[in-house]
Amino acid sequence: MNTKLAIIASAAAFATVLPAQTTINVMGATDITVGGLIAVGLKNSEVTSLQRPADKAPVNETYLCDNTSRFIISSTSKFANGWMVLANVESRFEVNDGPGTNLVPSIPGVGTTGATYGGWAEGETFGGIYSPYGTITFGKNSIYYADSLDSPIQGAPAGGESYRIWDANGLSVFNMLSGVPSYAAGTAVGSKFTLGNTRAQGVVKYISPKFNGVQVVLAWSKNPYGSTLNYLGGTAPAATPYSYENGGMAFAKVVYNSGPINANVSLLQIKNQGGPTAYNGNTDAYRAACSYTFDFGLKVGVVFDNTAVSDNIVTATGALQTASRDVWVIPVAYRFGDHGVYVTYSNAGSCSSIQNSGAYQTNIGYDYAMTKRAFIGVMYTMIHNDSAADYAPFLGGTNLGPSGPIMGESWHQISLDLNYWF
């Protein structure tokens, strides 16, 4: 990787930015780098422990699925010794269908509530300044929910899962670590992602220089879910007045990478603009991960996450309660030559005040490096939900139906996946 590409990777450290291969020189002082990822999988998935009428949604399917493909344009321009202006635009696209296609199709008698996925500048998109004192960026970033995902090819080694190919639906970092079940009077209404399944918006982010393997990341946003002006104007409920000043996100992460040890600790606090509301309350979370890689290629790690979402549970009387849960993940990876074998076990404890709302996930995978940037492999994933749990596969497509996960249902999938970083 040349110096300019290293600067871009540093500016987007521990996120999803690719150290691109192709550099275009513009007017002498500015370099533009172009790259991306083709990630696609042929999959067979099935919903088990059915809690729904079988004719209301597909429960078994074989399909071609995109695994978060992307196209990245980055740029740097030096303006003083050791100082550069930088920019990054990451756009998401789907290999398997066209833009604007619903993730969930219309089903007779049910309809569709499916969203679309992908789009221009939908990924890590920001401008900023690189200096000897650190990097500061302004824009959209992956904050917290992907922390502990190990991706060395992206310049982001960490202590958690470390597949070179991935089945996006099967990543525990998205399914278990970033989901908190939501309930309305005892009925599951869909697992709430800690920060949604996209980037946090309106983010100011600082990345320190590395010192003896240690790096610090700080981030702030007035409203990571969207516009900072969402709650201005209109008539407010007396108990929850709209207020521009109520909202805000604060984030801090410390990363250590030296020799065989990778470790990171993350802290997140979100105060919802306008105050907490049902299923969209304030969030307090922390996550820690650590791994050790032996000389013969075996890597063993451990991840712990505690997330509490205020007013995420509606009781039978209409009262709001906090949903809090712990998750443990044990990722094991073994690489020999061009081959990699992976086993990951994840366990989510029951949410506070909700019995039998725990779950566990098992991943078993194999991949093969065709080149230093192209990998092919197979992945098996199983999610088992307790009777009051509703953890679901990330970007699950049609296999959970338009109403989302049903409390007590489980799921498994096997896939043939290709990742090519170009």
C-alpha positions as CSV (number, residue, x, y, z in Angstrom):
1,M,0.0,0.0,0.0
2,N,1.5,3.4,-0.9
3,T,1.6,6.4,1.5
4,K,-1.5,8.1,0.1
5,L,-3.6,4.9,0.4
6,A,-2.3,4.4,3.9
7,I,-3.6,7.9,4.8
8,I,-7.0,7.1,3.5
9,A,-7.1,3.8,5.4
10,S,-6.0,5.6,8.6
11,A,-8.8,8.2,8.1
12,A,-11.4,5.6,7.9
13,A,-9.8,3.2,10.4
14,F,-11.8,0.4,11.8
15,A,-14.7,1.2,9.5
16,T,-15.3,-0.1,6.0
17,V,-13.0,1.7,3.7
18,L,-11.0,-0.3,1.1
19,P,-7.3,0.5,0.4
20,A,-8.0,0.9,-3.3
21,Q,-5.5,-0.2,-5.9
22,T,-6.0,2.3,-8.8
23,T,-4.7,5.9,-8.3
24,I,-5.5,8.7,-10.7
25,N,-3.4,11.8,-10.4
26,V,-5.4,15.1,-10.8
27,M,-3.6,18.4,-11.5
28,G,-0.4,17.3,-9.7
29,A,-1.4,17.8,-6.1
30,T,-4.5,15.6,-5.8
31,D,-4.8,11.8,-6.0
32,I,-8.0,10.0,-6.5
33,T,-8.2,6.3,-5.7
34,V,-10.9,4.0,-7.0
35,G,-11.8,0.5,-5.6
36,G,-14.5,-1.5,-4.1
37,L,-15.9,-4.9,-3.3
38,I,-17.9,-7.5,-5.1
39,A,-19.5,-9.7,-2.5
40,V,-22.2,-12.2,-3.5
41,G,-23.6,-15.5,-2.2
42,L,-25.7,-18.4,-3.4
43,K,-27.8,-19.3,-0.4
44,N,-30.3,-21.7,0.9
45,S,-32.1,-20.6,4.1
46,E,-35.0,-21.9,6.2
47,V,-37.1,-20.6,9.1
48,T,-37.6,-23.2,11.8
49,S,-39.7,-23.4,15.0
50,L,-42.5,-21.7,13.0
51,Q,-44.8,-19.3,14.9
52,R,-46.7,-18.1,11.8
53,P,-49.1,-19.4,9.2
54,A,-46.9,-21.1,6.6
55,D,-48.9,-19.4,3.7
56,K,-48.2,-15.9,4.9
57,A,-44.5,-15.8,4.2
58,P,-41.8,-18.0,2.6
59,V,-40.0,-20.2,5.1
60,N,-37.5,-22.0,2.8
61,E,-35.8,-20.5,-0.2
62,T,-32.7,-20.8,-2.4
63,Y,-31.6,-17.4,-3.8
64,L,-28.7,-15.2,-4.9
65,C,-27.9,-12.6,-2.3
66,D,-25.6,-9.5,-2.3
67,N,-23.3,-9.4,0.7
68,T,-22.8,-5.6,0.9
69,S,-21.0,-4.9,-2.3
70,R,-19.6,-1.4,-2.6
71,F,-17.8,1.1,-4.8
72,I,-15.3,3.6,-3.2
73,I,-13.8,6.8,-4.5
74,S,-11.2,8.4,-2.2
75,S,-9.0,11.5,-2.6
76,T,-6.1,13.2,-0.8
77,S,-4.5,16.6,-1.5
78,K,-1.4,17.8,0.4
79,F,-1.5,21.5,1.5
80,A,1.4,21.5,4.0
81,N,4.2,19.2,5.2
82,G,2.4,16.3,6.9
83,W,-1.0,17.8,6.3
84,M,-3.6,16.6,3.8
85,V,-7.3,17.2,2.9
86,L,-9.1,14.0,2.3
87,A,-12.4,12.8,1.1
88,N,-14.2,9.4,0.8
89,V,-17.4,8.5,-1.0
90,E,-18.6,4.9,-0.6
91,S,-21.6,3.8,-2.5
92,R,-23.5,0.5,-2.0
93,F,-24.9,-1.5,-4.8
94,E,-26.5,-5.0,-5.2
95,V,-25.0,-7.6,-7.5
96,N,-28.2,-9.7,-7.5
97,D,-30.9,-7.1,-8.5
98,G,-31.4,-3.5,-9.5
99,P,-31.5,-0.3,-7.4
100,G,-34.8,0.4,-5.7
101,T,-35.8,-3.3,-5.5
102,N,-37.7,-4.1,-2.3
103,L,-35.9,-6.5,0.0
104,V,-39.3,-8.0,0.8
105,P,-41.7,-8.6,-2.1
106,S,-45.4,-8.1,-2.0
107,I,-47.3,-11.2,-0.7
108,P,-51.0,-11.7,-1.3
109,G,-53.0,-10.8,1.7
110,V,-50.1,-9.4,3.5
111,G,-48.6,-6.7,1.4
112,T,-45.0,-5.4,1.8
113,T,-43.2,-3.3,4.3
114,G,-39.8,-4.1,2.8
115,A,-37.2,-1.4,2.4
116,T,-34.6,-0.9,-0.3
117,Y,-30.9,-1.3,0.1
118,G,-27.9,0.5,-1.3
119,G,-27.4,3.8,-3.1
120,W,-25.0,6.6,-3.9
121,A,-22.9,7.6,-0.9
122,E,-24.8,5.3,1.3
123,G,-21.6,3.9,2.9
124,E,-18.7,5.6,4.6
125,T,-18.8,9.2,3.2
126,F,-16.9,12.1,4.6
127,G,-14.4,14.9,4.2
128,G,-11.6,15.7,6.6
129,I,-8.0,16.7,7.4
130,Y,-5.1,14.4,8.1
131,S,-2.3,15.8,10.2
132,P,0.6,14.6,12.4
133,Y,-1.8,15.1,15.4
134,G,-4.5,12.8,14.1
135,T,-7.3,12.8,11.6
136,I,-10.7,14.6,11.9
137,T,-13.6,13.8,9.5
138,F,-17.1,15.1,9.0
139,G,-19.8,13.0,7.5
140,K,-21.4,9.5,7.7
141,N,-19.6,6.7,9.5
142,S,-20.0,3.2,10.8
143,I,-20.2,3.8,14.6
144,Y,-20.1,1.0,17.2
145,Y,-22.3,-1.7,15.6
146,A,-19.4,-3.2,13.5
147,D,-16.8,-2.9,16.3
148,S,-14.9,-6.1,16.8
149,L,-15.3,-7.3,13.2
150,D,-11.8,-8.2,12.1
151,S,-11.0,-7.2,8.5
152,P,-7.2,-6.9,7.9
153,I,-7.6,-6.3,4.1
154,Q,-9.5,-3.1,5.0
155,G,-6.8,-2.0,7.5
156,A,-9.1,-2.8,10.4
157,P,-7.7,-5.8,12.5
158,A,-9.8,-6.5,15.6
159,G,-10.5,-9.1,18.2
160,G,-13.8,-10.6,16.9
161,E,-14.9,-12.5,13.8
162,S,-12.3,-12.7,11.1
163,Y,-13.7,-14.3,7.9
164,R,-12.2,-13.4,4.5
165,I,-15.5,-14.2,2.9
166,W,-18.7,-13.6,4.7
167,D,-22.4,-14.4,4.5
168,A,-23.7,-10.9,5.5
169,N,-26.8,-12.5,7.0
170,G,-24.7,-14.7,9.2
171,L,-22.3,-12.2,10.8
172,S,-22.7,-12.4,14.6
173,V,-21.5,-8.8,14.9
174,F,-24.7,-7.7,13.2
175,N,-27.2,-10.3,14.4
176,M,-26.3,-10.8,18.0
177,L,-24.0,-8.0,19.1
178,S,-26.1,-5.2,17.5
179,G,-29.6,-6.4,18.1
180,V,-31.9,-5.9,21.1
181,P,-35.4,-7.4,21.0
182,S,-38.3,-5.0,21.1
183,Y,-41.7,-5.8,22.6
184,A,-45.2,-4.4,22.6
185,A,-47.3,-5.7,25.5
186,G,-45.3,-9.0,25.4
187,T,-45.4,-9.4,21.6
188,A,-42.1,-9.1,19.7
189,V,-42.0,-6.3,17.1
190,G,-38.6,-6.8,15.7
191,S,-35.0,-6.7,17.0
192,K,-33.7,-3.1,17.3
193,F,-30.3,-2.5,15.8
194,T,-28.1,-0.4,18.1
195,L,-27.6,2.3,15.4
196,G,-29.7,0.9,12.6
197,N,-28.3,-1.2,9.8
198,T,-26.6,1.7,8.0
199,R,-24.2,4.5,8.9
200,A,-24.6,7.1,11.7
201,Q,-25.2,10.5,10.2
202,G,-23.9,14.0,11.0
203,V,-20.8,12.6,12.6
204,V,-17.7,14.5,13.7
205,K,-14.9,11.9,14.2
206,Y,-11.3,12.1,15.5
207,I,-8.7,9.4,15.1
208,S,-5.5,9.8,17.0
209,P,-2.1,8.8,15.7
210,K,-0.9,5.3,16.8
211,F,1.4,5.2,19.8
212,N,3.0,1.8,20.7
213,G,0.1,0.0,19.0
214,V,-2.7,2.1,20.7
215,Q,-5.1,4.3,18.8
216,V,-8.1,6.3,20.1
217,V,-11.3,7.1,18.2
218,L,-13.8,9.7,19.3
219,A,-17.1,10.6,17.6
220,W,-20.1,12.9,18.1
221,S,-23.4,13.5,16.4
222,K,-26.4,15.7,17.2
223,N,-28.7,12.9,15.8
224,P,-27.1,9.8,14.4
225,Y,-30.4,8.6,13.0
226,G,-31.0,11.5,10.6
227,S,-31.5,15.2,10.3
228,T,-30.7,17.3,13.4
229,L,-33.9,19.3,12.8
230,N,-36.4,16.3,13.0
231,Y,-38.0,17.5,16.2
232,L,-38.3,21.2,15.6
233,G,-41.8,22.7,15.1
234,G,-45.2,21.1,15.4
235,T,-47.3,20.3,18.4
236,A,-45.4,18.2,21.0
237,P,-46.9,15.8,23.5
238,A,-46.9,17.4,27.0
239,A,-44.9,14.5,28.5
240,T,-42.3,14.5,25.7
241,P,-41.7,18.0,24.4
242,Y,-39.9,18.2,21.1
243,S,-36.4,19.6,21.7
244,Y,-33.5,20.2,19.4
245,E,-31.2,20.2,22.5
246,N,-32.4,16.8,23.9
247,G,-30.6,14.6,21.4
248,G,-27.0,13.6,20.8
249,M,-24.5,10.7,20.4
250,A,-21.2,10.3,22.0
251,F,-18.7,7.5,21.1
252,A,-15.2,6.5,22.2
253,K,-13.0,3.6,21.2
254,V,-9.5,2.5,22.2
255,V,-7.8,0.0,19.9
256,Y,-4.6,-2.0,20.5
257,N,-2.9,-3.9,17.7
258,S,0.7,-5.2,18.3
259,G,2.1,-8.5,17.2
260,P,-0.3,-11.4,17.8
261,I,-2.7,-9.3,20.1
262,N,-5.7,-7.4,18.8
263,A,-8.0,-5.7,21.3
264,N,-10.6,-2.9,21.4
265,V,-13.0,-1.4,23.9
266,S,-16.0,0.8,22.7
267,L,-18.4,3.0,24.6
268,L,-21.6,4.4,23.1
269,Q,-24.3,6.7,24.5
270,I,-27.3,8.1,22.5
271,K,-30.0,10.4,23.8
272,N,-32.9,10.4,21.4
273,Q,-34.1,13.8,20.1
274,G,-37.4,14.7,21.7
275,G,-36.8,12.2,24.5
276,P,-37.2,8.4,24.4
277,T,-40.3,6.9,22.8
278,A,-41.5,3.3,22.5
279,Y,-38.9,1.1,20.6
280,N,-36.7,4.1,19.9
281,G,-35.3,5.1,23.3
282,N,-31.9,6.2,24.7
283,T,-29.1,3.8,24.3
284,D,-26.1,3.0,26.6
285,A,-23.7,0.3,25.4
286,Y,-20.2,-0.9,25.8
287,R,-18.2,-3.6,24.0
288,A,-14.8,-5.3,24.5
289,A,-12.9,-7.7,22.3
290,C,-9.5,-9.4,22.4
291,S,-7.8,-12.0,20.3
292,Y,-4.5,-13.8,20.2
293,T,-2.9,-15.3,17.0
294,F,-0.5,-18.2,17.5
295,D,2.6,-18.6,15.2
296,F,1.0,-21.6,13.5
297,G,-2.1,-19.7,12.3
298,L,-4.7,-20.3,15.0
299,K,-6.5,-17.2,16.3
300,V,-8.8,-17.3,19.3
301,G,-10.9,-14.4,20.6
302,V,-13.6,-13.3,22.9
303,V,-16.1,-10.5,22.7
304,F,-18.5,-9.1,25.3
305,D,-21.3,-6.6,24.7
306,N,-23.8,-5.0,27.0
307,T,-26.5,-2.8,25.5
308,A,-29.4,-1.2,27.2
309,V,-32.2,0.6,25.3
310,S,-34.5,2.8,27.4
311,D,-38.3,2.3,26.9
312,N,-37.8,-0.5,24.4
313,I,-40.5,-2.7,26.1
314,V,-44.2,-1.9,26.3
315,T,-45.9,-3.8,29.1
316,A,-49.5,-4.9,29.1
317,T,-50.4,-1.8,31.0
318,G,-48.7,0.5,28.5
319,A,-45.7,1.3,30.7
320,L,-42.3,1.6,29.1
321,Q,-39.3,-0.4,30.4
322,T,-35.7,-0.7,29.6
323,A,-34.4,-3.6,27.5
324,S,-30.9,-4.7,28.6
325,R,-29.0,-7.8,27.6
326,D,-25.4,-9.3,27.5
327,V,-23.8,-11.1,24.6
328,W,-20.7,-13.3,24.5
329,V,-19.0,-14.3,21.3
330,I,-16.1,-16.8,21.0
331,P,-14.6,-16.6,17.5
332,V,-11.9,-19.2,16.4
333,A,-10.0,-19.0,13.1
334,Y,-7.3,-21.2,11.7
335,R,-5.4,-20.3,8.5
336,F,-2.9,-22.5,6.7
337,G,-1.5,-21.7,3.3
338,D,-4.4,-20.3,1.2
339,H,-7.0,-21.9,3.4
340,G,-9.1,-20.7,6.3
341,V,-11.4,-22.5,8.7
342,Y,-13.7,-20.7,11.1
343,V,-16.0,-21.5,14.1
344,T,-17.9,-18.8,16.0
345,Y,-20.3,-19.3,18.9
346,S,-22.4,-16.4,20.2
347,N,-24.8,-16.3,23.1
348,A,-27.3,-13.6,24.0
349,G,-28.8,-13.6,27.5
350,S,-32.4,-12.8,28.2
351,C,-33.4,-9.1,28.2
352,S,-34.2,-7.6,31.5
353,S,-37.8,-8.2,32.6
354,I,-38.4,-10.6,29.7
355,Q,-38.0,-14.3,30.5
356,N,-36.9,-16.7,27.8
357,S,-35.7,-13.9,25.5
358,G,-32.2,-15.3,25.0
359,A,-30.6,-16.8,21.8
360,Y,-27.5,-18.3,20.5
361,Q,-25.8,-18.4,17.1
362,T,-23.3,-20.9,15.6
363,N,-21.2,-20.2,12.5
364,I,-19.0,-22.7,10.7
365,G,-17.1,-21.6,7.6
366,Y,-14.2,-22.3,5.2
367,D,-12.6,-20.0,2.7
368,Y,-9.9,-20.2,0.1
369,A,-7.6,-17.3,-1.1
370,M,-7.6,-17.3,-4.9
371,T,-5.5,-14.2,-4.9
372,K,-4.5,-11.7,-2.1
373,R,-7.8,-9.9,-2.7
374,A,-10.2,-12.6,-4.0
375,F,-11.7,-15.3,-1.7
376,I,-14.3,-18.0,-2.1
377,G,-15.8,-20.2,0.5
378,V,-18.8,-21.7,2.3
379,M,-20.6,-20.7,5.4
380,Y,-23.2,-22.3,7.7
381,T,-25.1,-20.2,10.2
382,M,-27.8,-21.2,12.7
383,I,-29.7,-18.8,15.0
384,H,-31.8,-20.4,17.8
385,N,-34.2,-18.1,19.5
386,D,-35.8,-18.9,22.9
387,S,-39.6,-18.6,23.0
388,A,-39.6,-14.9,23.7
389,A,-36.6,-13.9,21.5
390,D,-36.6,-12.5,18.0
391,Y,-33.0,-12.2,16.8
392,A,-32.9,-12.3,13.0
393,P,-30.3,-12.6,10.2
394,F,-28.9,-9.3,9.1
395,L,-30.5,-8.1,5.8
396,G,-32.4,-11.4,5.8
397,G,-34.3,-10.7,2.6
398,T,-37.6,-12.6,2.1
399,N,-37.0,-15.5,4.5
400,L,-38.6,-13.8,7.5
401,G,-41.5,-12.3,5.6
402,P,-42.7,-8.7,5.4
403,S,-43.7,-8.5,9.1
404,G,-40.1,-9.3,10.3
405,P,-39.1,-11.9,12.8
406,I,-41.7,-13.7,14.8
407,M,-41.1,-14.3,18.5
408,G,-39.7,-17.8,19.1
409,E,-38.7,-18.5,15.5
410,S,-35.3,-19.8,14.6
411,W,-33.3,-19.8,11.3
412,H,-30.4,-21.5,9.5
413,Q,-28.6,-20.9,6.2
414,I,-25.8,-22.4,4.1
415,S,-24.1,-20.4,1.4
416,L,-21.4,-20.3,-1.2
417,D,-19.8,-16.9,-1.1
418,L,-17.4,-14.8,-3.2
419,N,-15.5,-11.7,-2.0
420,Y,-13.3,-9.8,-4.5
421,W,-11.7,-6.5,-3.4
422,F,-10.8,-4.7,-6.6
